[in-house]
Amino acid sequence: MTAVEQFSYGWITPALALALSFLGCLLGTFLTSRSRACTGGRRARWLTVSALGLGGAGTWVAHFMAMLGVDVPGNVVRYDIATMALGFGIAVVVYCLGLYIVGFGRPRVWKILPAGVLTGIGVTAVYATGASRCGWRGRSRTTRTRCSPRPARRSSGRR
């Protein structure tokens, strides 16, 4: 069996992923705020560009950057380009739909829930597509840990 290392380059990979995610979300938030001054087609364009910032740079780039830190010793880790592009497309489309739901019409609190659920499901799909097509030669195995609802017993030191 082969061990999969998550932080093969140390902490630089997750730190860069976090920084890229922050900058992408900052860009998307700035662009979304610009859409408030517009109506109709101009608002739709601002929200679409904002979805590129939030979904593309804020979510997908950070996820792929973190995936670059995965290593399997003695193997070459490969990524399927078509599936990675699909993940990027899913991220942009679900953010775009979520922003359209809350960005058009009168501001209402009830619009936030379906937009958030849709976006959350889409982000889950992005992570699932990216991880599903990351491959290497050989076999790897995951270990399952059982969780019990009962509290753990303390050991008294006596048998």
Biotite code that builds the C-alpha atoms (Angstrom):
import biotite.structure as struc

atoms = struc.array([
    struc.Atom([0.000, 0.000, 0.000], chain_id="A", res_id=1, res_name="MET", atom_name="CA", element="C"),
    struc.Atom([1.075, 3.535, -0.699], chain_id="A", res_id=2, res_name="THR", atom_name="CA", element="C"),
    struc.Atom([0.802, 6.389, 1.756], chain_id="A", res_id=3, res_name="ALA", atom_name="CA", element="C"),
    struc.Atom([-0.739, 9.625, 0.506], chain_id="A", res_id=4, res_name="VAL", atom_name="CA", element="C"),
    struc.Atom([0.928, 12.756, 1.850], chain_id="A", res_id=5, res_name="GLU", atom_name="CA", element="C"),
    struc.Atom([-1.279, 15.844, 2.061], chain_id="A", res_id=6, res_name="GLN", atom_name="CA", element="C"),
    struc.Atom([1.415, 18.416, 2.846], chain_id="A", res_id=7, res_name="PHE", atom_name="CA", element="C"),
    struc.Atom([4.277, 17.233, 0.669], chain_id="A", res_id=8, res_name="SER", atom_name="CA", element="C"),
    struc.Atom([5.662, 20.764, 0.268], chain_id="A", res_id=9, res_name="TYR", atom_name="CA", element="C"),
    struc.Atom([5.086, 21.704, 3.876], chain_id="A", res_id=10, res_name="GLY", atom_name="CA", element="C"),
    struc.Atom([2.764, 24.459, 4.985], chain_id="A", res_id=11, res_name="TRP", atom_name="CA", element="C"),
    struc.Atom([3.421, 26.660, 1.935], chain_id="A", res_id=12, res_name="ILE", atom_name="CA", element="C"),
    struc.Atom([0.739, 24.946, -0.171], chain_id="A", res_id=13, res_name="THR", atom_name="CA", element="C"),
    struc.Atom([-2.204, 25.397, 2.234], chain_id="A", res_id=14, res_name="PRO", atom_name="CA", element="C"),
    struc.Atom([-0.975, 28.883, 3.119], chain_id="A", res_id=15, res_name="ALA", atom_name="CA", element="C"),
    struc.Atom([-0.938, 29.891, -0.553], chain_id="A", res_id=16, res_name="LEU", atom_name="CA", element="C"),
    struc.Atom([-4.354, 28.280, -1.057], chain_id="A", res_id=17, res_name="ALA", atom_name="CA", element="C"),
    struc.Atom([-5.729, 30.309, 1.846], chain_id="A", res_id=18, res_name="LEU", atom_name="CA", element="C"),
    struc.Atom([-4.190, 33.531, 0.531], chain_id="A", res_id=19, res_name="ALA", atom_name="CA", element="C"),
    struc.Atom([-5.529, 32.917, -2.983], chain_id="A", res_id=20, res_name="LEU", atom_name="CA", element="C"),
    struc.Atom([-8.975, 32.116, -1.631], chain_id="A", res_id=21, res_name="SER", atom_name="CA", element="C"),
    struc.Atom([-8.987, 35.304, 0.437], chain_id="A", res_id=22, res_name="PHE", atom_name="CA", element="C"),
    struc.Atom([-7.942, 37.438, -2.535], chain_id="A", res_id=23, res_name="LEU", atom_name="CA", element="C"),
    struc.Atom([-10.494, 35.784, -4.845], chain_id="A", res_id=24, res_name="GLY", atom_name="CA", element="C"),
    struc.Atom([-13.300, 36.292, -2.356], chain_id="A", res_id=25, res_name="CYS", atom_name="CA", element="C"),
    struc.Atom([-12.215, 39.888, -1.774], chain_id="A", res_id=26, res_name="LEU", atom_name="CA", element="C"),
    struc.Atom([-12.309, 40.496, -5.528], chain_id="A", res_id=27, res_name="LEU", atom_name="CA", element="C"),
    struc.Atom([-15.726, 38.838, -5.823], chain_id="A", res_id=28, res_name="GLY", atom_name="CA", element="C"),
    struc.Atom([-17.129, 40.860, -2.930], chain_id="A", res_id=29, res_name="THR", atom_name="CA", element="C"),
    struc.Atom([-15.840, 44.102, -4.446], chain_id="A", res_id=30, res_name="PHE", atom_name="CA", element="C"),
    struc.Atom([-17.387, 43.239, -7.808], chain_id="A", res_id=31, res_name="LEU", atom_name="CA", element="C"),
    struc.Atom([-20.685, 42.262, -6.183], chain_id="A", res_id=32, res_name="THR", atom_name="CA", element="C"),
    struc.Atom([-20.846, 45.606, -4.405], chain_id="A", res_id=33, res_name="SER", atom_name="CA", element="C"),
    struc.Atom([-20.408, 47.331, -7.779], chain_id="A", res_id=34, res_name="ARG", atom_name="CA", element="C"),
    struc.Atom([-23.523, 45.558, -9.082], chain_id="A", res_id=35, res_name="SER", atom_name="CA", element="C"),
    struc.Atom([-25.752, 47.303, -6.521], chain_id="A", res_id=36, res_name="ARG", atom_name="CA", element="C"),
    struc.Atom([-25.490, 50.595, -8.406], chain_id="A", res_id=37, res_name="ALA", atom_name="CA", element="C"),
    struc.Atom([-26.761, 49.013, -11.652], chain_id="A", res_id=38, res_name="CYS", atom_name="CA", element="C"),
    struc.Atom([-29.994, 47.507, -12.925], chain_id="A", res_id=39, res_name="THR", atom_name="CA", element="C"),
    struc.Atom([-30.971, 44.976, -15.555], chain_id="A", res_id=40, res_name="GLY", atom_name="CA", element="C"),
    struc.Atom([-28.279, 43.716, -17.906], chain_id="A", res_id=41, res_name="GLY", atom_name="CA", element="C"),
    struc.Atom([-25.492, 45.750, -16.330], chain_id="A", res_id=42, res_name="ARG", atom_name="CA", element="C"),
    struc.Atom([-26.249, 44.218, -12.933], chain_id="A", res_id=43, res_name="ARG", atom_name="CA", element="C"),
    struc.Atom([-26.228, 40.733, -14.497], chain_id="A", res_id=44, res_name="ALA", atom_name="CA", element="C"),
    struc.Atom([-22.811, 41.409, -16.019], chain_id="A", res_id=45, res_name="ARG", atom_name="CA", element="C"),
    struc.Atom([-21.375, 42.597, -12.695], chain_id="A", res_id=46, res_name="TRP", atom_name="CA", element="C"),
    struc.Atom([-22.812, 39.549, -10.906], chain_id="A", res_id=47, res_name="LEU", atom_name="CA", element="C"),
    struc.Atom([-21.409, 37.216, -13.576], chain_id="A", res_id=48, res_name="THR", atom_name="CA", element="C"),
    struc.Atom([-17.931, 38.724, -13.294], chain_id="A", res_id=49, res_name="VAL", atom_name="CA", element="C"),
    struc.Atom([-18.286, 38.512, -9.524], chain_id="A", res_id=50, res_name="SER", atom_name="CA", element="C"),
    struc.Atom([-19.093, 34.799, -9.848], chain_id="A", res_id=51, res_name="ALA", atom_name="CA", element="C"),
    struc.Atom([-15.818, 34.393, -11.753], chain_id="A", res_id=52, res_name="LEU", atom_name="CA", element="C"),
    struc.Atom([-13.987, 35.990, -8.828], chain_id="A", res_id=53, res_name="GLY", atom_name="CA", element="C"),
    struc.Atom([-15.822, 34.081, -6.087], chain_id="A", res_id=54, res_name="LEU", atom_name="CA", element="C"),
    struc.Atom([-16.193, 30.720, -7.805], chain_id="A", res_id=55, res_name="GLY", atom_name="CA", element="C"),
    struc.Atom([-13.094, 30.730, -9.972], chain_id="A", res_id=56, res_name="GLY", atom_name="CA", element="C"),
    struc.Atom([-10.471, 32.479, -7.878], chain_id="A", res_id=57, res_name="ALA", atom_name="CA", element="C"),
    struc.Atom([-12.048, 32.170, -4.442], chain_id="A", res_id=58, res_name="GLY", atom_name="CA", element="C"),
    struc.Atom([-13.030, 28.513, -4.561], chain_id="A", res_id=59, res_name="THR", atom_name="CA", element="C"),
    struc.Atom([-11.583, 26.585, -7.501], chain_id="A", res_id=60, res_name="TRP", atom_name="CA", element="C"),
    struc.Atom([-8.074, 28.075, -7.583], chain_id="A", res_id=61, res_name="VAL", atom_name="CA", element="C"),
    struc.Atom([-7.649, 27.602, -3.841], chain_id="A", res_id=62, res_name="ALA", atom_name="CA", element="C"),
    struc.Atom([-8.903, 24.008, -4.047], chain_id="A", res_id=63, res_name="HIS", atom_name="CA", element="C"),
    struc.Atom([-6.599, 23.158, -6.940], chain_id="A", res_id=64, res_name="PHE", atom_name="CA", element="C"),
    struc.Atom([-3.658, 24.860, -5.232], chain_id="A", res_id=65, res_name="MET", atom_name="CA", element="C"),
    struc.Atom([-4.218, 22.683, -2.170], chain_id="A", res_id=66, res_name="ALA", atom_name="CA", element="C"),
    struc.Atom([-4.471, 19.592, -4.395], chain_id="A", res_id=67, res_name="MET", atom_name="CA", element="C"),
    struc.Atom([-1.051, 20.367, -5.823], chain_id="A", res_id=68, res_name="LEU", atom_name="CA", element="C"),
    struc.Atom([0.351, 19.630, -2.368], chain_id="A", res_id=69, res_name="GLY", atom_name="CA", element="C"),
    struc.Atom([-0.817, 15.993, -2.518], chain_id="A", res_id=70, res_name="VAL", atom_name="CA", element="C"),
    struc.Atom([1.993, 13.548, -3.136], chain_id="A", res_id=71, res_name="ASP", atom_name="CA", element="C"),
    struc.Atom([2.297, 9.792, -3.329], chain_id="A", res_id=72, res_name="VAL", atom_name="CA", element="C"),
    struc.Atom([5.939, 8.790, -2.754], chain_id="A", res_id=73, res_name="PRO", atom_name="CA", element="C"),
    struc.Atom([7.377, 6.862, -5.674], chain_id="A", res_id=74, res_name="GLY", atom_name="CA", element="C"),
    struc.Atom([4.507, 7.833, -8.002], chain_id="A", res_id=75, res_name="ASN", atom_name="CA", element="C"),
    struc.Atom([3.547, 10.699, -10.256], chain_id="A", res_id=76, res_name="VAL", atom_name="CA", element="C"),
    struc.Atom([0.247, 12.324, -9.292], chain_id="A", res_id=77, res_name="VAL", atom_name="CA", element="C"),
    struc.Atom([-1.809, 13.157, -12.371], chain_id="A", res_id=78, res_name="ARG", atom_name="CA", element="C"),
    struc.Atom([-4.831, 15.410, -12.809], chain_id="A", res_id=79, res_name="TYR", atom_name="CA", element="C"),
    struc.Atom([-7.520, 15.055, -15.474], chain_id="A", res_id=80, res_name="ASP", atom_name="CA", element="C"),
    struc.Atom([-7.725, 18.401, -17.283], chain_id="A", res_id=81, res_name="ILE", atom_name="CA", element="C"),
    struc.Atom([-11.329, 17.948, -18.463], chain_id="A", res_id=82, res_name="ALA", atom_name="CA", element="C"),
    struc.Atom([-12.564, 17.185, -14.944], chain_id="A", res_id=83, res_name="THR", atom_name="CA", element="C"),
    struc.Atom([-10.641, 20.125, -13.515], chain_id="A", res_id=84, res_name="MET", atom_name="CA", element="C"),
    struc.Atom([-12.246, 22.401, -16.126], chain_id="A", res_id=85, res_name="ALA", atom_name="CA", element="C"),
    struc.Atom([-15.641, 20.929, -15.223], chain_id="A", res_id=86, res_name="LEU", atom_name="CA", element="C"),
    struc.Atom([-14.995, 21.785, -11.567], chain_id="A", res_id=87, res_name="GLY", atom_name="CA", element="C"),
    struc.Atom([-14.150, 25.358, -12.551], chain_id="A", res_id=88, res_name="PHE", atom_name="CA", element="C"),
    struc.Atom([-17.338, 25.596, -14.600], chain_id="A", res_id=89, res_name="GLY", atom_name="CA", element="C"),
    struc.Atom([-19.467, 24.218, -11.775], chain_id="A", res_id=90, res_name="ILE", atom_name="CA", element="C"),
    struc.Atom([-17.973, 26.738, -9.334], chain_id="A", res_id=91, res_name="ALA", atom_name="CA", element="C"),
    struc.Atom([-18.673, 29.709, -11.583], chain_id="A", res_id=92, res_name="VAL", atom_name="CA", element="C"),
    struc.Atom([-22.192, 28.588, -12.550], chain_id="A", res_id=93, res_name="VAL", atom_name="CA", element="C"),
    struc.Atom([-23.397, 27.882, -8.989], chain_id="A", res_id=94, res_name="VAL", atom_name="CA", element="C"),
    struc.Atom([-21.991, 31.150, -7.676], chain_id="A", res_id=95, res_name="TYR", atom_name="CA", element="C"),
    struc.Atom([-23.602, 32.943, -10.602], chain_id="A", res_id=96, res_name="CYS", atom_name="CA", element="C"),
    struc.Atom([-26.992, 31.347, -9.895], chain_id="A", res_id=97, res_name="LEU", atom_name="CA", element="C"),
    struc.Atom([-26.721, 32.093, -6.180], chain_id="A", res_id=98, res_name="GLY", atom_name="CA", element="C"),
    struc.Atom([-25.824, 35.708, -6.869], chain_id="A", res_id=99, res_name="LEU", atom_name="CA", element="C"),
    struc.Atom([-28.683, 36.034, -9.368], chain_id="A", res_id=100, res_name="TYR", atom_name="CA", element="C"),
    struc.Atom([-31.138, 34.713, -6.783], chain_id="A", res_id=101, res_name="ILE", atom_name="CA", element="C"),
    struc.Atom([-30.168, 37.298, -4.181], chain_id="A", res_id=102, res_name="VAL", atom_name="CA", element="C"),
    struc.Atom([-29.067, 40.057, -6.568], chain_id="A", res_id=103, res_name="GLY", atom_name="CA", element="C"),
    struc.Atom([-32.285, 40.668, -8.477], chain_id="A", res_id=104, res_name="PHE", atom_name="CA", element="C"),
    struc.Atom([-35.635, 41.865, -7.224], chain_id="A", res_id=105, res_name="GLY", atom_name="CA", element="C"),
    struc.Atom([-36.380, 43.342, -3.869], chain_id="A", res_id=106, res_name="ARG", atom_name="CA", element="C"),
    struc.Atom([-33.991, 42.480, -1.057], chain_id="A", res_id=107, res_name="PRO", atom_name="CA", element="C"),
    struc.Atom([-35.553, 39.682, 1.005], chain_id="A", res_id=108, res_name="ARG", atom_name="CA", element="C"),
    struc.Atom([-34.099, 37.513, 3.715], chain_id="A", res_id=109, res_name="VAL", atom_name="CA", element="C"),
    struc.Atom([-35.874, 34.381, 2.407], chain_id="A", res_id=110, res_name="TRP", atom_name="CA", element="C"),
    struc.Atom([-33.781, 34.510, -0.790], chain_id="A", res_id=111, res_name="LYS", atom_name="CA", element="C"),
    struc.Atom([-30.579, 33.842, 1.127], chain_id="A", res_id=112, res_name="ILE", atom_name="CA", element="C"),
    struc.Atom([-31.467, 30.263, 2.119], chain_id="A", res_id=113, res_name="LEU", atom_name="CA", element="C"),
    struc.Atom([-31.995, 28.778, -1.377], chain_id="A", res_id=114, res_name="PRO", atom_name="CA", element="C"),
    struc.Atom([-29.009, 30.706, -2.736], chain_id="A", res_id=115, res_name="ALA", atom_name="CA", element="C"),
    struc.Atom([-26.802, 29.430, 0.088], chain_id="A", res_id=116, res_name="GLY", atom_name="CA", element="C"),
    struc.Atom([-27.968, 25.832, -0.273], chain_id="A", res_id=117, res_name="VAL", atom_name="CA", element="C"),
    struc.Atom([-27.426, 25.925, -4.044], chain_id="A", res_id=118, res_name="LEU", atom_name="CA", element="C"),
    struc.Atom([-23.969, 27.420, -3.642], chain_id="A", res_id=119, res_name="THR", atom_name="CA", element="C"),
    struc.Atom([-23.036, 24.937, -0.903], chain_id="A", res_id=120, res_name="GLY", atom_name="CA", element="C"),
    struc.Atom([-24.082, 21.965, -3.017], chain_id="A", res_id=121, res_name="ILE", atom_name="CA", element="C"),
    struc.Atom([-22.099, 23.389, -5.927], chain_id="A", res_id=122, res_name="GLY", atom_name="CA", element="C"),
    struc.Atom([-18.951, 23.877, -3.856], chain_id="A", res_id=123, res_name="VAL", atom_name="CA", element="C"),
    struc.Atom([-19.279, 20.281, -2.654], chain_id="A", res_id=124, res_name="THR", atom_name="CA", element="C"),
    struc.Atom([-19.514, 19.183, -6.288], chain_id="A", res_id=125, res_name="ALA", atom_name="CA", element="C"),
    struc.Atom([-16.358, 21.159, -7.100], chain_id="A", res_id=126, res_name="VAL", atom_name="CA", element="C"),
    struc.Atom([-14.411, 19.406, -4.359], chain_id="A", res_id=127, res_name="TYR", atom_name="CA", element="C"),
    struc.Atom([-15.806, 16.008, -5.345], chain_id="A", res_id=128, res_name="ALA", atom_name="CA", element="C"),
    struc.Atom([-14.945, 16.378, -9.037], chain_id="A", res_id=129, res_name="THR", atom_name="CA", element="C"),
    struc.Atom([-11.420, 17.547, -8.311], chain_id="A", res_id=130, res_name="GLY", atom_name="CA", element="C"),
    struc.Atom([-10.602, 14.756, -5.903], chain_id="A", res_id=131, res_name="ALA", atom_name="CA", element="C"),
    struc.Atom([-12.286, 12.066, -7.983], chain_id="A", res_id=132, res_name="SER", atom_name="CA", element="C"),
    struc.Atom([-9.942, 12.404, -10.950], chain_id="A", res_id=133, res_name="ARG", atom_name="CA", element="C"),
    struc.Atom([-6.638, 12.778, -9.122], chain_id="A", res_id=134, res_name="CYS", atom_name="CA", element="C"),
    struc.Atom([-4.773, 9.577, -9.894], chain_id="A", res_id=135, res_name="GLY", atom_name="CA", element="C"),
    struc.Atom([-1.540, 7.644, -9.465], chain_id="A", res_id=136, res_name="TRP", atom_name="CA", element="C"),
    struc.Atom([-0.314, 4.146, -10.149], chain_id="A", res_id=137, res_name="ARG", atom_name="CA", element="C"),
    struc.Atom([-0.588, 1.499, -7.513], chain_id="A", res_id=138, res_name="GLY", atom_name="CA", element="C"),
    struc.Atom([-3.106, 0.966, -4.773], chain_id="A", res_id=139, res_name="ARG", atom_name="CA", element="C"),
    struc.Atom([-3.965, 3.087, -1.812], chain_id="A", res_id=140, res_name="SER", atom_name="CA", element="C"),
    struc.Atom([-6.282, 2.403, 1.045], chain_id="A", res_id=141, res_name="ARG", atom_name="CA", element="C"),
    struc.Atom([-8.217, 4.596, 3.398], chain_id="A", res_id=142, res_name="THR", atom_name="CA", element="C"),
    struc.Atom([-8.763, 3.589, 6.969], chain_id="A", res_id=143, res_name="THR", atom_name="CA", element="C"),
    struc.Atom([-12.126, 3.930, 8.616], chain_id="A", res_id=144, res_name="ARG", atom_name="CA", element="C"),
    struc.Atom([-12.486, 5.144, 12.138], chain_id="A", res_id=145, res_name="THR", atom_name="CA", element="C"),
    struc.Atom([-15.534, 4.158, 14.098], chain_id="A", res_id=146, res_name="ARG", atom_name="CA", element="C"),
    struc.Atom([-17.159, 6.823, 16.185], chain_id="A", res_id=147, res_name="CYS", atom_name="CA", element="C"),
    struc.Atom([-19.276, 5.786, 19.112], chain_id="A", res_id=148, res_name="SER", atom_name="CA", element="C"),
    struc.Atom([-21.932, 7.956, 20.734], chain_id="A", res_id=149, res_name="PRO", atom_name="CA", element="C"),
    struc.Atom([-20.946, 6.499, 24.098], chain_id="A", res_id=150, res_name="ARG", atom_name="CA", element="C"),
    struc.Atom([-18.322, 8.401, 26.073], chain_id="A", res_id=151, res_name="PRO", atom_name="CA", element="C"),
    struc.Atom([-14.911, 6.786, 26.315], chain_id="A", res_id=152, res_name="ALA", atom_name="CA", element="C"),
    struc.Atom([-14.078, 4.954, 29.514], chain_id="A", res_id=153, res_name="ARG", atom_name="CA", element="C"),
    struc.Atom([-11.232, 6.247, 31.570], chain_id="A", res_id=154, res_name="ARG", atom_name="CA", element="C"),
    struc.Atom([-8.492, 3.824, 32.329], chain_id="A", res_id=155, res_name="SER", atom_name="CA", element="C"),
    struc.Atom([-7.767, 3.447, 36.007], chain_id="A", res_id=156, res_name="SER", atom_name="CA", element="C"),
    struc.Atom([-4.424, 1.837, 35.367], chain_id="A", res_id=157, res_name="GLY", atom_name="CA", element="C"),
    struc.Atom([-5.527, -1.449, 36.960], chain_id="A", res_id=158, res_name="ARG", atom_name="CA", element="C"),
    struc.Atom([-6.463, -4.578, 35.077], chain_id="A", res_id=159, res_name="ARG", atom_name="CA", element="C"),
])
